[in-house]
Amino acid sequence: MAGLLYPYQAKWLSDQARFKIGMFARQTGKTFTTTLEITDNCFEAEVLNSKQRWVILSRGERQAAEAMNEGIKPHMKAYGLAADLIESEYTVEKSFLDGKKATYRQLDVTFPGGSRITALPANPDTARGYSANVFLDEFAFHAKSRAIWGALFPVISKPGLKLRITSTPNGRGNKFYELMTGKDTTWSRHRVDIYQAVADGLPRDIEELRAGLNDEDLWKQEYKLEFLDEASAWLTFEMIAACEDTDAGIPSKYTGGPCVIGNDIARRNDLWVAWVYEIVGDVLWTREIVTLRNAPFAHHDAEIARLFNQYNVTRMVMDQTGMGEKQVEDMKSAHGAGRVIGMLMTPGNRMNVALVGRQGFEDRRVRIPAGDPVLRSDLHKIKKVNSETGIPRLVADSDAEGHADRAWAAMLGIAGADPFITRPNDGLLQFYRREAEAAKQRRDNKDIQA
């Protein structure tokens, strides 16, 4: 099987160190190769009439399913073994996260001789309760990576059990960074950037990838494997990853609750962005992110009208600076002055909006789409720098994907729902629900009149 792999994959596969960690560029086959090692280990146990137990902990349920469906199942098929996945639930009576009962989706595949592979979303709850070999997939992006590490290590304490960790970098504020940059000899460390992978035969056009990505920070992190300095980042990669959820950003997941919209306005070059959150308890769930470039103002207005019709919008906060003056005025007239708020992005207001936005991410009161490197990079663009007078200010680089336009739309939306972020209580919730009902009634009346 190793003969079908690129040299860097064969080197990873053949390394049988008990503790092995690898940092690989995106789409270079790190999960594919590690699931091959797991399958190979179980197949070898079958031949020797013994058993192996493996647990795969991925950043979310979707990624855990991908590891099984796109890794374990094809490898088992190559070995001539049936690979029927059994889906079940993994329940803990008292969750580490909130002390309440929690249930997680679990996928299992069992070999004829009894070897078993389980895939789960990674968190401190699922990292407990096993005595098994473990694979931490994209560990740098696991929320609460240190808590997961503390819960996990006893799982592999039995002599002979193996631990495999792979990831691309995600800043310096996580356990993966500490393990990967350690100077001890306990760990066998592998590093394969895009240049090494291509030199070993991976068919990629490096310059085309770099030009198409058009984001130097993202290129350094995802392909050159540099740990970017997070000291100046307003939203660190760890904060961003902790708020990602596979159910976010899907309009069909909307449950009919009150919504807020953040709207960053641009006509040329930069992006026009409308970010829709549904308020679910005290959490803001992203339901839709609309981006337009070089679109006529009439198209902007039509998109906002669609969003007001599709969602129970109680408040929209718009960037009123510059060309935003007229659009705010028009939207107040079309949708109600009480529901449309114009925000002049003076340095003071910009900092206030950013502070509220960051608080939402820090407290994990926000859910954003998972696995979107462009969105992740945009949210990470805003940096805090000190002016010559020592006063902090926020800046963002501009590239082909905009000028942190998604990030500002996201934070304007969070600012619009500030009571739910900083002072959640039933009275405010009831107020927003009444506003949502009134908005719905206005739409219904408009439909009847039409």
Buried (B, 14 or more C-beta within 10 A) or exposed (E): BEEEBBBBBBBBBEBEBBBBBBBBBBBBBBBBBBBBBBBBBBBEBBEEEEBBBBBBBBBBBBBBBBBBBEBBBBBBEEBEBEBEBEEEEBEBEEBBBEEEEBEBBBBBBBBEBBBBBBBBBBBBBBBBEBEBBBBBBBBBBBBBBEBBBBBBEEBBEEEEBBBBBBBBBBBBBBBBBEBBEEEEEEBBBBEBBBBBBBEBEBEBEBEEBBEEBEBEBBBBBBBBBEBBEBEEBBBBBBBBBBBBBBBBBBEEBBEEBBBBBBBBBBBEEBBBBBBBBBBBEBBBBBBBBBBBBEBEBEEBBEBBEEBBEBBBBBBBBBBBBEEBBEBBBBBBEEBBEEBBBBBBBEEEBBBBBBEBBBBBBBEBBBBBBBBBBBBBBBBBBBBBEEEEEEEEEBEBEEBEBBBBBBBBBBBBBBBBBBBBBEEBEEEBBEBBBEBBEBBEEBBEEEEEEE
